[in-house]
Amino acid sequence: MLNLRDAKIVFGLLIIIGLVWLYQFQISHADTIGRQQSNDLKYVYIYNLSGSAPYVRFVNKQVGAVYDETDTTDYLNSSPTWTNTDVSLTNATSTIGGWKLDIPSTLPDGAYDLLIYDTSVASSSRSSSDVISRGFHIIVQNNRIVQMSQI
């Protein structure tokens, strides 16, 4: 049986354990929020492309549809016209180098394959015969990339 002194020690240890747990929870929660904010990308730069008119396509991994800016129902289309699904990259000048990809404001949240086509063809002549240069897996939330990894 515990005497009053032992009961006070046990109670004090329980309070210390509770405070340590609360401190650890606060640190891990703040770290998670910090990581999400640091990956909050509205655009990315893509380097080492040789074509003069590269573009990307966003393939939604949950529904197997392609981002289509003309399909205003949900901006995803299972059988779109190829030229409605290409998003041109912007030359990022010699100061930065590479090509800038702005995330379209109408791109729905979700997981995507970001497919990069390193071409020199005009946007009206792009087709399924264009070769994919490289790809990334991305997760988009609120028109921002929150996670990105190379395929």
N, C-alpha and C positions, 0 to 999 in steps of 0.2 A: 504494500500500500504506500502511496506517495504522501510524503509530508508536505507541508505548505511550502517549504524552501524548494523541494524538488519540483513541485507543481509550477512554481514561478519560473524555474529554469526551463522546463518543457514548454511552457507558454511563450517565453521569450524566444526560444529556438524556432517555434512555429511562426512567430511574427517575422523573424529574420528570414526564414525560408520563403515566406510569402512576399516580402519586399524584394528579395533577390529574383524571384520568379517574375514579379511585376516589372522590375528593371530590365530583365532580359527580354520580355515581351515588347516593351517600349523600344528597345534598341533594334530588334529584328523588324518590327513594324516600320520604324523610321527608315531602316536600310532598304526595305522593299519599296517604300514610296520614293526614296532617292533614286533607286535603280530604274523605276518606271519613268521618272521624270528625265533621267539622263538619256534614256532611249526614245524619247518623245520626238521623233524625227518627222518634220514636214516635207523634207526633201533629202535626197542622197546624191552623191557624186559617183559616177561610174568611170573608171579609168581604163586605159589601154585598149581603146577601140580604134580601128583604122578606117571605118566607113565615114562618109560625110553626112549621113542621115540616119543614125541609129534610132531605134525605137524599142518600146517594151510592150508586153501584153500581160495582163493580170488574170490568172486562172484561179477561180475560187475553189479551194480544196474541199469545202463542205458540200457544195451542190454541183460541182463539175461544170460550172458555167464560166464564161469569159466576160470581163468587164467590157461593156458596150455603152459608150456615152449617149447613143441615140435611143437606147431602150429605157425610157424614163419611168417605166413601171417599177423596176428595182435595179436598173443599171447592170444586170447580169443576164446573159443570153446563152442558151445551150447550142444554138446553131446560128451564130451571127455572120454578117458579111465581114470579111477579114479587115477591110479598111475602116470599119466602124470600131474596131477593137485595138487599134494601134495608138500608142501614146508616144509622141515624139520627145526625144531628149533635146535639151538646149545646150549649145556649145558654151562651156563655162569659162571662156577666155583663156589666154595664155598665163594669166596670173595664177589661176587655180589649176588649170588643166582639166582634162576629163570632160564628162558630160553630166549636166544636172538633170535629175528626174524630180519634178514636182509631183507629189501625190495628188491625183485628181480630187477635187472637193466632193464629187458625187460617188467616189468609190465606197461601197458599203463596208462596214466592219466585217472582219473575218480573217481566215487564214488563206494565203495565196501563194502560188508559184509565180514569181516575177521573172518572166522570160525576156532576155535581152537579145535583140537582133542587130548585128553589126553590119549594116548595109549602107549603100550609097544610092539606093533607088528613091525616087520621089514618093511622097505619101500616097498619091493616087495609084501607084504601080506596085505597092506592097502586096505580097501574096503568101500563101501557105508553102511555097517553094523556098522562101527565105530561110536561111539556116540560123538556128539558135546559137548564139555565141557563148552564153553562160546563163546561169539562173540562180535565184535566191528563193528561200522560203521566207515569207514575211507574215507578220500578224499586224493587222491594221485596226486601230480603235480611234474613233473620233478624228478621222482623216490624218492620222499620224501612224508611223511605223513604230511599234513598241517592241518588236523583236524581229531580228533579221539574221539569217544564216545562209551560207553558200550551199548550193545543191551539189 
